[in-house]
Amino acid sequence: MTQEHKSVFISYRREPSSFIARAVYQDLRLNGYDVFMDVETMDSGQFDTIILRQIEARAHFVLILSPGTLERCVEPGDWLRREIEHAMDHERNIVPLLCNNFAFSANMQHLTGMLAELPRFNGLNVPHDFFEEAMARIRNRYLKQPVYGIVRPAPTSDEIDVARKVAQADAAPAPTQQDLSAEEYLTLGVQLNDNSERELEYYNKAIRIKPDYAMAFYNRAIVRVAQGDLDGALADYDHALSIDPNYTNVYFNRGVARKAKGDLDGAIADYSEALRLNPNYVEAYNNRGVVRRDKGDLDGAIADYSEAIRLLPDYINAFYNRAVARRRNGDLAGAIEDYQRYLDLGGGERDGDRADVEKLISDLNTAIASGTTTSLTAEEYFNLGVSLNDNSAQEVAYYTQAISLKPDYAAAYYNRGIVRGVQQNIEGALADYNEALRIDPNYAAAYYSRGLVRVVQGDLDGAIADYDNAIRLRPDDADSYNSRGLVRRAQEDHEGALADYNMAIRLKPDHANAHYNRGVLRQAQGDPEGALADYNEAIRLRPNYASAYNSRGFIHRFKGDFATAIADYDSAIRIDPEYIDAFYNRALTRRVSGDRQNAIQDY
């Protein structure tokens, strides 16, 4: 193999793959490969041209994929997406490494545009326990594939920066088993991504294993924000920064939390620091603009929105926000221009407010013709809440302001209900859904969401009535059928539940939860083969579905296939190491199969 064909670019998301990426880097370097990997951050933006030229200068493009890696690829200006697309454009030999139970089937919604081609590349699973064996396969097979694109040497002007980055990567300590174990727990939390106590506990375990794990503190803070624990989140962000003072995303997210706490000056300071570290951080400009607007600094806000738009000319939120600021600043013509651009980019369809914004443009034109000025409308306050989208007190305040200006604003009540539900204000959420439905008795989404709240309150009959109405108004909504099926099963209406699961699957064949729920019901009805088929499909659709593995293990045990049952319980426990039922079921299976010693350990 020529030297140029022993050149590799490693692309990864710092969260959550830094340790496994470092391990891959060091293995390839030890085996004579010329490897480039940016160890500072894949989102810095300061060396973007140099980094893209390094992709062109290397034959192989190794892409580290863990759960959570691809989710941000749908965000504007995502750097990892740029790297992947650049590698595709230049016909690099793309080698996806599937780590920590990553599965393409669970990430299809993130594979848009050119990224839809990723699953066709020949990827390799890289389990921690068999890392050396996997790396041997990478070197001996995957990195010996032909390279079709031209390998272009980087210009000599890049040499100093490239040498510095290679030296940084070489100087990084080899990841220990402790590092990899902590990263595995971090990945389990990222993969769960439901802001639950279980997700929080995964990050707790990662921190117990590795107390200086900045990423675990960062991710735990995000969950605490979602749970309404802003003080706990701020403490975690502070701790993450004490470990890594250059952690750009921590500054950005601490800014979000500080704004939610009402600390506007602190939020501006954090967004400013994020921008110092990453001058191309589009979202930081937009968010700092929002805070400056709230402080009354309209010129500063407009400057931030304008910079965000310069960096990302199709940034819908920035156009809308700049329109609001320009209007408040008296620049009605500029506001009209930005509102129109918002509509041209599809913002009206995305947010469902095209008619409102068109009317607003008409009103502004009238105001210009008559020489009058205007104040913010209910629709603008509503859209400010939608744009904020952080489940904060400020988001609630925007919807409340919209309601005060337009008391029959059903969508504002509905959105406020959603945020109150996330904040665990169940009574407040219920009151908002009630009001939204009083205003608009045909609001299908409000019936569905009120049904979820009624389940939490134990009002199963009320939940059924709400799901009935949601289905009446939106008969092709698979989620409503699945949710009604769950309630019917709880009421022991097994025939009705089965009919609902069947309909959910007919409407949405890839509805993993509906397949699983139907499997549970079939198992209870004495149909193990039907249950097994459903669990198989649920696992195919969601390869990390711990409950489906556990339930499928029960079926295999029932059929006397103890080895396969134990394998399923193993998978459930690997996905969720705290899965008590899976440990218990594996213990039972081991006991009946004669493996008493391991059964005792499971008990």
N, C-alpha and C positions, 0 to 999 in steps of 0.2 A: 504493500500500500504506500503510495507516495505521501510525502509529509503533509501536503495540502489536504489529502484525504484522511489524515489523522487529526484534523482540526474540528473542534466541537464548540458550539454555542449552547449554553444551558439557559433555558428560559423557565422561570418559575414565579410563583406568587409568594412573596415573603411570608404572608399569612395564608396558609399554614404549613409551608413546605421548606423552611430555611434549613433545617437539619438534614433532611433527606437529600436536598439539593447539594449541600456541602459534602455529604458522604459520596454522592455520585461524582462530584468534581474531583475530590481527592483520589478516588479510585482510578479515574481516567488519567489524571496527572501522573500517578505512580506507574501507570502502564504506557507511558510515553506519548500521550495525546496532548496536543496544544489546545487548551480549553480556556474559554472566556466565560466568566460569570460575574455579574454585578452584585457584589455583596452588600452594597450600601442600601439600595432600595430599587425596586423595579419601577417606581413611580416618580423618580427624582426629576425627570425632565431636563436636567442640566446638561446631560451628555447624550441626548436623544440621537443626534446625528451620528455621533461616534458609535453608539450601540448598534444602530441600524447598519452602519458600515461593517461592524464586526460580524453581523449575520451574513452579509455578502461575502466576507473574507473567509468564511468557514464552511466546510462541506456538509457538516451534520448539525442538525437542530434538535437537541434533546429537550423535550417538553415535559416538565414534572407536573403531574396532575394528581391532586388530592381533592377530597370533597371540599367544596368551597372555592376551588381555584377559578372556576369559570363564571361564577355568579356575577362578578363585576364587569365581565366582558360586554354586557349590554349597556353599561354606563357610558356617557359621552367621554371621548378621549382616553378610554382605558388603554394603558400602556401595554399590558400583556397581549391584548388583542392586536395592537399595532405590530408587535414582534412576530406573532404567529402569521398574520397576513403578509408581513414582509418576507418571512421565510417561504411562504407559499408562492408569492410573486416571483421569487428568485430561485424556485425549484430546488430548495435544499432537501436533503434526505431527512425528513421529519420523523422522529422516533418518540412517540408518546410513552412515558413511563407511568403506569397506573399504580399509585401508592395509596396506602391506608384505605383499601376497599373502594377506591374510585371506580365508578361505572358510567360509561357514556349514556346508558339508558336512563339514568337519573338526572341527566344534565341536558336533555335535548332542547329544553326551552331556552337555554343559554347559547345554543349553537346556531346563531343567526348569520346570514350573509355567507362569507367565505368559510366561517368556522363550521358550517354545516358539513364540510368535507372532512373534518377531523377524524370521525370514527372510521373512515376508510383506510387510514394509515395503520400500519402494522404495529400495534402497541404491545407492551410487555408488562405483566404484573410484577411488582417489586415488593414482596413481603419483607418486613424487617428480619424475620427469622431466617430467611434464605437470601440475604442481600448479596453475599459473595457469589452464589450460584447465578443469581439474576444478572449481576454485572458481567460475569463471564460470558453469558449468552449475548449481552449487549455488545461486548467487544468482538466476540467471535462470529456474530451473525448480523446483528442490526446495524453496526457501524461499518459493515463491509458491503453494504448495498451501493449500487451505482449512483453517481451524482450527475444529474442532467443539466442543471444550471451552471453558468460560468462562475468560478470562484475568483473573485476580484480582490487582490491585495489591498488592504487599507492604506490610505495615504500616509506618508511619513510624518505628517503633522499630527497624526493621532497617536504616535508611538509613546509619547510620554504619559498621556492619560491612560492608554491601554496597559502599559507596563505597571502603572500605579495600581490599577484595578486588579491585575493579575497578582501583584505582590500582596494586596489586601486579601485576596482569596487564598493565596498560599499561606499567609500568616494566620488565618483563622484556625483555631484548634479543631482537631478531629472530633466529630460528634461522638459522644459516649452512648452506651446503651441507655443510660439515664436520660440523655437528651432525646433519643428516639422514642423512648417510652412516654416521656412527657408530651412529645409532639403527637403521638398516637392518641392520647387522651384529648389533646387540643383539637385534633381532627374529628374525633367523635362528637365533640361539642359543636364544632362548625357544621358538621354533617346533620346533626339534629336540628339546629337552627330554629327552635320554637320558643326561645326565651323562657324555658321551663326550669324548674328546680333541678331536673336531671341534667340539663345542659350546664347549669351553674356548677353542679357537682363535678362534672368532667373537668372544668377549668380549675376547680379547687384541687382535684387530684393532680393535675398537671403542675400546679404551683407547689403542692406538697413534695412532689418528686424533684422539681427544679425551682427552688424559691426565687431565682433571679430570671424567671421566664417572663420577659416583658410582654410577649404576645398573649400569654395566658391572662395576665392582669388586664390587658387591653380588651380581650374578648369578654372577660367576665364583666368589665365595666359596661359594655354594650348591652348585655343581658340585664344588668341592674338598672340601666336607663329605661329599658322596655318594661321592667317591673315597677317603675316609679321610684326606685331607690337612688335618687340623684346624689345624695351624700356619699353613699357607698361607691357609686360609679366614679365620682370625682376623686375619692381616695385611691381607687384602682388606677385611674389615669395618672395621678400624681406618682404612684409607685412605679408605674411603667416608665415614666419619664426619668425617675431617679436611676433606673437601670440603663435606659437608652435615651439620653437627652436629645437625640436627633430623630426621634420616631415621629415622622411627619403626621401620620394618620391619627396618632394620639392627640396631638395639638388640635387637629381639626375636630375630632369628636369631643374633646374636652370643651372646645368652643361651643358645640351644640348643647352640651349639658349645662354649661355656664349660662347660656342664653335662656334655657328652660328654667333656670333658677332665678332669672332676672338680673344676672350679673353681666350687663351689656359691655362694660369696659373690659372685663376679663375675657369675654367672648371675642371681642375685637383683637385683644392682645394675642389670643391663641390662633385665630385665623391669620393674623399677620406673621406669626412665627412659622406657621405651616407654609405660608407663601415665601418666607425667606428661605426655607429649606427646599421648597419646590415652587419656583416662580411660575410654573405652568399648571398649577393646581386650580382648575377651572371652578370646581365646586366651592373652593375656599373664597374665591373672589365673589361668587354669587352670594354665599352665606354672609360674608362680611358686609356686602352691600345691603342685605336685609337688616342686619343689626344697625348699620349706620342710618338706614332709613328710619328705623324705630327710634333712634336717638335724635332724629330731626336733621341729620347731616345729609340732605338730599344730594348736594353736589358730590360728596364723597361716595354715596351710594351709586349714583349714576356713573361715576368714574369706574367703580368696581364692576358693575354690570357690563359696561362697555369693554373692559379688559377681558371679562369672561367671554363675551361675544367675539372679540378679536381672536382669542385662542380657539374658540369653537363656534364658528359662524352659524351653526344650526341649533344653538342652545335655546330651546323653547322657553324654559323657565326664566332665563335671563332677559329675554325680550319682554316677557310679560311683566317682570319685576321692574325693568327700566321704564316701561310704559307707565306703571303706577307712580314711580318716582318723578318722572317727567311731568305727569299730570299735576301732581301735588306741587311741583316747582313752577307751574305756570306755563310749561312748554307744551301746549295742547297739540300743536302740529307734530312735534316729536313723539308725543304719546300715541297719536293716531298712526304714525309710521310704524311704531313698535307693535301696537295691537294688531295691525294688518300683517306684519311679519309673523307674529305669533299664530295667526290664522293660516297664513300661507304654509307654515311648517307643519300644520296639522294639530296645533294645540287645541283648537275648538273641538275636534273629533276626539282627541285623547281625553280631554277634561269634560266633554259634554256641554260646553258653554258657547258654542259658535253663535247662536242667536243672541245671547246676552252681549257678547263682545261686539257683534255687528251693530246692535242697538247703541252700545256705548260709543262706537266710532261715529255713528250718526249724530248722537247727542253732542259729541265734541265738535263735530263740524258745525252744528247749529250754534254752539257756544262761541266758536270763532267768528261766525257770521254776525252774531248779535253783540259780540264784545263782552260776554259774561264769562265767569269762571265756574268750575264745578268741583264738588268734593267726591270722595270715594263712595262708590255704590255698594250695595249689599253683595252683588256678584263679585266685586273686586275683593272685598273682605273674605268671601267664601274661597276665592281662588288663592288668596294669600295662605289660608289654612291648608288647602290642597297642596300648594307648593312647599309649605313647611314640612308637613308629613312626618312629624317626629313624636306624635302622641303626647305633646307637652301642654302645659297650662296655656302657653301662648297660642297654640293651635286651637284649643277650646275657646280662647278669647276671641279669635278671629271669627269662628262660627257664631259665637254669641253676638258679636257686633253685627254680623250679617243678619241675624235673626231680629235684632233690635230695629234695623232699618227696613226689614221685610219680614213681618211676623208670620207670613204664610210660606216661608221658604223651607219646603219639605226636605230638600237635599241637605240644607245646613243642619237641620235637626238630626237627620240620618248620620251625617259625618260626625257630628258631635257625639252621637250615641256610640259610634264605633270607637272613638278615642276614649270616652268614658268607660267603655267595656274593657279596653286594654289597661286603663288605670284602676281596674277593679271596682269602679263605682257602678255596681250593677243596677241599683235603683235609679241612678241618674240616666244610665243607658236605656233602661226600660221606659222611663218617662219620655226620653227623646224619640224612641221608636214609636211610642203611642201617639205623640204629637205629629210625627211625620205621616203616620197612617191616618190620622184625623184629617190632615190637610189633603193627602192624596191616598185614598182608599185602594188604589191600584199599584202601590209601590211594592213590587215583588221583593226587592232586596231587603226592604225594611221588615217584611213578614219573615223572611228567612233569618235575618239577624235577631229579630225578637224571639223567634223560636229557639235559637241557641241560648239566649238569656234565660228563657223560661225553663229550659232543661237544667241549667245551673241552679235555678230556684226550686227545682223539683216539681214544677207544674207541667207534667207530661201531657195531660189533655190539652192544655193551652198551647204547648209546643206543636202537637199534632195539628191543631186547628191552624196555626200559623204556617206550617209546612204545606198543608192543604191549599191554603190561599196562594202561597208562593208558586206551587205547581200549577194551580189554576191560571195564574197570570203568566207563568213562564214554564210551559209544559216540557221544554227541552233542557231543563236545568238538572243535570245529573246529581249535583251536590244536595239539592233539596230532597230528591228521592232517597239518596243514601242516608241523609240525616233522619228522615222520617222512618226509614227502615230500622235505624238504631233504636228510636223511641218505641216503635211497634214491638221490637224484640224484647225491650225492657218491660213492656206491658203483656208479654207472652202471646202476642198476636203473630205467631210464627208464619202463618200463611201470608198475612199482609206484609210482613218484613221481607219475606222471600220475593214477593212480587215487586217490592220497591227496589231491592238490590238488582233484580233482573232488569228492571227498567233503567236503573242508573248505568249498568254495564252496556245495555243496548245503546243508550245515548252516548256513552263515553267508554269505549272498550278498554282504554288504558287507565281506568279508574282503579288504582291499586287497592284503595281502602274498601271499595265496594266488593271487589273480589275477595278480599280478606274477610269482610263482614259476612258475606254469603257463605264462605267456607266455615266460619264459626257456627252459623246457623245450621248448615247441612250436617256438621259434626254433631250438634245437639239433637238433630232429627234422626240420627242413626244412618247417615249416608256418608260413610268414610271415603268412598271413591270420589264422590262429588266434592267433598271437602278438600281432598288431596289435590284435585284438579284446580280448585280455586287458590289454594295456598301456593301451588306451583306457579300459577299465573301472577299472583301478587308479588312473588319473589323475582320473577322474570322482569316485571315492570319496575320493581324497587329492590335492587339486590341487597340493600342493607336494612330490610324490613325484619327487625328482630322478632316481633310478635308472630310474624308468619312462619319463621323458622321454628319457633317454639311450638306453635300449634301443629305444624307439619310433623315435627318430631313425635308429638302425641299420636298421630295417625300411624306412623311407622311402628311405634311401640305397640300400638293396638294390633297391628298386623303381624307382630312377632319379628319384625326386621330391626333388631336392637342396634346393630352397627350403624345403620342409616339414621335411626332416631338419635343416637348419640352424636353423630356428625352434625345433625341439625341443631341439637342443643349447644354443641360447640360453637356453631356459627352465631347463634343467638347471643351467647355469652361473649364471644369476641366482639360483636357489635355493641353490646351493652354489658360491660363487666359487672354491673350491679343488678342484673336481671334475676331476682330471687326465684321466680317460678321456673326459670330455665335450669338453675342449679338444682332445685328440688326434683324436677322431672328427670334430669340426667342422673341424679342419685337413685331414683326409683328404677330407672332403666338399667343402670349398672348393677343394682342389687339383684334384680330378677335375672340378669344375664350372668351372675356369678362373680362379678367384680366388686366384692364387698369392700375392699380396702379403698378404692377410689370413690365408692358410694359414700363411705364415711366422711371422706374429705369434702364431698359436695354438700352433705348434710351440715 
